Structure formats: structure tokens, C-alpha cells
Amino acid sequence: MTAIANARAGEAATRWTLSGLAAVALCFVINMADGIDVTILSYIAPRLQADWSIGSEVMGRLFSAGLLGMAIGGMLIAPQADRIGRRPVILAALACMSGGTIASAYAPTVAVLFAMRVLVGIGIGTVLAAMAALAAESAPPHRRDLAVGIVQAGYPFAAIFSGLLVAWLLPVYGWRMMFLGAGLLTVILLPAAWLIIPHRTIPGRGGSGRKLSMLFDAEFRGRTLALWGAVFFGLMVLYFIVSWIPKLAIEAGLSETDGIYAGATYNFGAFAGTALMSLLTVRVRPRVLVPVMLLGAGAAMLVFGGMTMPVAVTLLVALLIGVLLQGGYNGVWPIAASAYPEEIRATAVGWAIGVGRAGAIIGPLMGGYLLAAHVSLFTLFLAYCAPLLACAACAALVRRHSIEEH
């Protein structure tokens, strides 16, 4: 009877549970809120620049404010999810996101808006790491890559609709109402998170310092450095594109409205690419799939920057960039979640997010300076192909945790 009971328990462990599905669905929706809170600034950037008479350099600093916050949240706060549990950390992160976004609607100066975007970023950086850990732990072992990948699709899924709504509402209500609406949507998630996220004690001993030092034990050192490189270089390119795609489309000859539509089209491709990546991880290892998609993204970027195309073709190439770039980069997170045991998973992902945000800060800033220097679009995109290749190489070098090898 014991053998039969053990067999049944093992079989049950390979199946989805209702609570596990609810947790993954919640993580998907929270990542949708992340997508809205991050991309809303890129959609309103041209209008904000016009209203406040600020140049591309200042706008680049505003883009980077949220990324600075993400580094703080990922490195300093997210590791607490390995000590006190996922639930309280995610709730605190949602409070930061909603409060900072609502306050951004009332910012009187660039300095205040910068501070509020840092607060939003702290919440997002924290919740990204905790969600990756929660999704991985809520899924059956053989579906962890799929679960983490599905969660990543929430970000571009929301960005699609926020772009379409902003294109419609911005001329009527202005950019402040866009911030207010985004913040109120995030507030709604607080009670849902309170009800769905389980109370759990994370196994393992040691404080945050010990868990951080474990990332550099002999077993994990190589994969930690490779993961940091993949996230750093990937976010350098990704946030350049996400932050500047409407402006780049305008530089390519589109109108302001068509530029916003280009951003929405890119994010539709990002959702489709992330969903495709998630499904393919069932058959193809992410560390093989990710480099292939990223190399394709580099080719599409050079076409976007180097060829004069009709509006429809420009939007199609923006879609392709979204599919390959965001889909490929988001494959890094299933790699990260599978590379570490549960007791240090949030710490590992949080520090990867934090270190990677240095690349995310550099990416938009460098883009702002290059745009201000009036370099050609082809030269601009060519400059970002080098970090894209580095991201692909690093992703291929991250090994899975030995217990989960199959």
C-alpha cells in the first residue's frame, strides 16, 4: 500500500493544481500591470517633451529613473522573498507600483516625476523576481519553463492595449490622466494578491547575506555570472527599443499617432513572441531557443533602421522585432528560474534583475545621446547589435540546476 500511495503522490505532483493555476494566472495579470506602468512613459514621451519643453537627454533620464528603481527593488527587496515568503513582498511591491504611478499624474516638475518613477521601478523590480519564483514553484516540475514563460507574456500583452488606448485617449485627456488610469488599475490587484498568494515558509537557512553568497558557491558561480551578463546586455537592447520605439518610428517618417501604433505593434509582436517561446520550451531548451531568436531580432533591427519602407511594412518589421527580441529575451527568465533551487531562487533572479538594470539604464541613455547627435537609424541599430550578440552568448552558457536536469 505504501508503494501505491507513493506512486499516486508522485503522479499528483506532476499535475497542475487549482491553486497553482490561480497563482500563475495572478502573476500573469501582475506582469500586465508592469507592462502598463513601464511602457506608459514611452507612449506619452513625445507629448510630455512638448508640454514641458524637455529634450531627448532629459527624457532619457526619466526613462532610466524607473530602471534605477528596478535595480534597487531587485537587489535589496526581492531577496526578502526567500526569507519571509513571496506573499508579503509581492503585496508591498504592488503598493509601491500603484502609489508611484498615481503620484506621477500630479508631478509638478521633472525632479518629482523622476522620484516617482524610481518608486514605481522599486515595486516592479521587486515583483518581477518574486513572481518568477512563485510561478516556478506553483507549476509541476516539468512545466516550470512554460509557467515562467507564460507569466512574462503578461507584460507585452498589456502594453498592446495600453498603446492603443493611449493613442486614442492622449489627445483628449492629456498625459496626466494616462498615469492616473494606470495607477488605479494596479490598485485593483492588491486584494486579488492578498487572497490568491499562499502563505508559505521558504525552505533553507541563513539570512539574505548567506543566500547572496550562495550564488557564488562553486556550483552556482558560473551560471550566476552568465545570467547577469544575459540580463545586462539583453535589457540594454530591450529598454532602448521599448523606450524609444514610438520616437524611432517618427524619425523613420511616421506621424505621432502612427508612432504610437508602431509601439503597440511592437508589443503585439512581443506578446506573440513570448507566447511562442513559452510553448516551444516544452520541446526546445530555452538556452538553445533564446540565442536563435535574438540573432533574428538583430537582423530585423538592421532592416528597420536601414531601409525606407511604407507605413504598413514599417509596422510589420516592428512586429517582427517584437516577436524575436522580446520573445527571445523573456526566455532568459525560464532559464534563470531553472538554474537555482527554491531557497535562493528569488535572490538569484532579484540580483540578476538588479545587475541587469545597469544595462537597462545605459540602453535608453545611450539612445537619447545618439538621437541627439543625429546619427542615422541604421548606425543607431547597428550599435545595439553587439550587446544583443553578447546576450545570446551568455544565455547559452547558463546551466540548469542539477536536480532539474532531464
N, C-alpha and C positions, 0 to 999 in steps of 0.2 A: 504493500500500500504506500510505503514511503517513496518508493521509486516512481510510482504513478503520480503521486502528489507533486514530487519534484519536477516530473515531466510536464505536468499541467501548469505549474508555476512558471517554468521556463517558457512554455508556449505563450502564456499570458503576457510575459514580459516583452514579447516580440510584437504585440498588438497595440494599436492606438487605444487610449482610454478617453472617456468623455472629458475628464479634467485636463488631460494633456492636449486634446484638440482645442479646448477653450483657451488654454494658456498660449498656444501658438497663434490662435486667431487674435487674441488680445495683443500679442507682440506685433503682429502684422498691422493692426489698427494704430498702435502707438507709433510704429515706424511711419505710417501715413502722416501722423501729426508732425513727426520730424521733418518729413518731406515738405510739408506746408510751411513750417516755421523757418526752414533754411532757405527754400527757393523763393519765398515771397519777396525777399530783398532784391534778388536778381530781376524779378519781374517788374518791380516798381523803380528800379535803379534809374532809368532814363528820366522818369518824371521827378524823382527825388533830386537828381542832379540839376534839373531845370528849375525846380522850386527854390532850392537853397543855393543855387549858383556855385556848385562844387565841381571840381574836375575829376578826372579818372583816378588820379593818385589818391585823393581823399576817399573816393568811392571804394577803391581797393582796400584801404584801411578799414572801412566799415564792413566789407566782406570778411576781412580777416579777424574782426572782433569776435564773431561767433566761433571761429575756429580756435582762437586763443582760449575761449571758454571751454570748448570741447576737450582741449588738452588738459585743462585743469580738472574737469569732471572725470575724464577717463583715467588720469593718473592718480588723483588724490581721493576721489569719492567713490568711483566704481569698485575699487578693490575692497571696499567695506562690504560689498555684497557677498564676498567669500567669508566674511567674519560674522555679520549679523543677519545675513539672508537676503534673498532677492527682493522680497516684498517691500520692506521699508525704504530701501534705496530707490526702487522704481517710483514709489509714491512721492518721495522728496524730489526726484528729478522732474516728474510731471509738474509739480508745483513751481519749480524754477522756470520751466519752459512757458507755462501759461502766464505766470506773473510778469516775466520779462517781455513777452510778446505784447501783452496788453499795455504795459508801460511804454513800449516803443511807440504806440499810437499817439502818445501825449508828449513825446520828446520835443523840447523846445530848441535844442542845439545838437550839433554833430557830436559833441562830447557826451551828452546824456544818451543819445541814441547808441553810441559806441558802448557805453557801460551796460545798457540794457541788452545789447546783442551778446556781450560777454556772458551775462546771466543766462540768457537763452542757451548759449553754447554749453555752459556748465551742465545744464539739465540734459541736453542732447547727448553730450559725451558720456555722461553717467548712464543714461538709459540704454544707449547702444550696446555697451558692454554687458550690462545686466540682462538685457533681452536676449543677446546671443547665447549666454549661459543658460537662461531659463528655457529657451526654445530647444536647445540641445538636450537638456535634462527632461523635458516633457515628452519627447518623442521616443519611439522604440529605437534601440541602438543602431539598427540597420537603416533607419530613416532620419538620422540626425543631420546629415548633409542636406537632405531635402527640406527638413523643417527650418533650419537656419537660412537656407536659400529663399524659401517662401517668405519668411519674415522680411528679408532685405527687399523683396518686391514691393512692400508697402510704401516705401519712400518714393520711388518714381510713379507709382500708381496714383498717389495723392497729388504729386507735382503736375500730372497731366491736367487734372480737373482744376487745380488752383490756377494754373496758367490760363486756361480757357475762361475761368471766372474773372480773373484779374483783367484780361483783355476786354471783357465786357463791362465790368464794374468800375475799373480805374478811371476812365474818362468822366464818369458820372459822380462818383463818391470821393475820389482822391486817395492818395496812398495811406493816409492815417487810418481810414476805415478798413483797409486791407489788413493792417496789423491787428486791429481790434477783432475782426472776424476770426482771424487765425488763432488768436489767443483764446477766445471763447470756445472754439472747437476743442482745444486741448483741455480746458477745464472739465468738459463733459467726461473725459476719460478717467478722472480721479476716482469716482465711485465705482466704475467698472473694474479698475485695477484693484481696488480695495476688496471687492467681492471675489474676483477670479484667482488672483495670485495666491498660491497656498502658503501657509506658514511652514517653513522648513528650516531645519538646522543643517548647515553645511558640514560634511564630514572633514576630519583632519584637524590638526592642532597648529598652534602658532598664530601670532598676530600678523598684521599687514606687512611688517618688515620681513618676517620669515617667509611669508608667501611670495613676496617680491624676490627675495634672494633665491628661492627655489627655481625661478625662471632661468637662473644662470648656473644651476647644478649641471654636472657633466651630461646628464641625459637630455636636458632641455636647451642648453646654451645655443647650439647651432640653429635650432628651429626658431628660437626667440629672435636672434639677430636677423635671420632670413625673413621672418614675419614682419619685423619692424621695417626692414627695407622695402618689402612689398607694399605695406600700407603707406609708408612715407612717399615713395615715388608714385604710387597709384593715386593717392589723394592730391598730389601736386598737379597731376594732369586733370583729374576728375573735377576738382573745385575750380580750376581755371575754366573748364568748359561750362560747368553748371552756373558759375557766377557771371560769365561774360557772353553766353550763347546769344541772348537777345541783342546785345550790343554788336557782337561779331556779325550777326545776320544783317543788322542795319548797315554795318560797314561794307557788307557784300552787296548792298543795293536795295534791301528790303525796307518797307516802311516801319514805323514804330509798332503798329498793330501786327504786321506780318512778322516782325522780330520777336514779339511775344509768342505768336503762334509757332515760330521756329523753336522757341524754348519748350513749349508744350509738346511739339512733335518729337523733339529730342527725348523728353521724359516719357512719352508713349513708347518710344523705342527702348528706353531704359527699363521700363516695366516689362515689355515683351522679352527683352534680352535676359533680365533677371529670372523671369518665369522659365524661359527656355533653359538657362543654366541650371536652375533648380531641378528640372525634370531630367536633364542629361546627367546629373550627378549620380542618378540611380545606376547608370551604365558606364559612365566615364569618370575617372578620378578627377576631382577638381584641380589638382596640381598639374594635370595634363590639359584640361579644358581651358583653364584660365589663360595660360600663355597664348594658346591658339586664338582666342577671342581678342586678346589685347593687341596682338600683331595685326589682326584685321582692322581693329579700330584705328591704328596708326595710319594704315593705307587710306581709310575713309577720311580721316582728318586732312591728309595731304590733298585729296581730291576737293574737299570743301574749300580749302584755302587757296588752291592753285588753279581753279577753273572758274570761268564766268558761266553761270548757269541760269536758266529761267527759274522763277519763284518755286514752281512745283518740284523741279529737280533739286533745288537747294534744300527744300523741306524734306525730300526723300533721303538725301545724303545725311541731313541732321538726324533723321530717324535711324539710319544705319549706324551712325556714330553712337547713338544711344544704345542700340541693341548690343553692339560689340564692346564698347567701353564700359558702360555701367554693368552690363551682364558679366563681363569678364572680371571687373574689379570686385563686384559683390560675391564672386566665387571665392575670394580670399577669406571671407568670414566662415563658411563651412570648413575651410582648411584650418583656420585658427581654432574653431570650436573642437575639432577632432584631434588637435595636436597636443592637448593638455588634459589631465584628469580633472574631475569636478572640483576638487578642493582648491585649485588655483586657476580655474578657467576664467572667472570674471576678472581676476587680477591680470592674467595674461592678455586678454582681449582689451581691457581698460588701458594697460600700458601701451599696447600696440596702437590704440586709438590716440592716446596722448602723444606718443612719439610721432605718429603719422601726421598729426595736426601741424607739426612744423612744416611738413611738405605742403599741407593744405593752405597754410598761411603764405608760404613762398609762392605757390602757384598763382593765385589771384593778384598778389602784389606785383609779381614779375609781369603778368599780363597787362596790368594797368600801366606800368612803366613802358612796356613795349608799344602799347597802343598810343601812349602819349608821345612816343618817339616816332610815330607814324611809319613803323615798319610794315612791309607787305603782309597780307594774311598768310601767304604761303610760308614766308620766313617765320612768322609767329607760330604756326602749327608745326613746322619743322623743328623748332626749338623744343617743343614738348614731346617729340618722338623719342628722344634719348631717355628721359625718365620713364616713359612708357615701356621701353625695352628692358630697363632695369627692373621695373615692377614684375614683368613677365618672368625674368630670370629668377628673381627672389622667390616668387610664388612656387616655382617648380622645385625649389630646394627645401621647402618646409615639409618635414616628415610628420606622419600621424603618430599619435600616442600608441605605444606598443600593444597595449591591451586591446585596442580597437583595430589593429591590422587584420585585414581579411583579403 
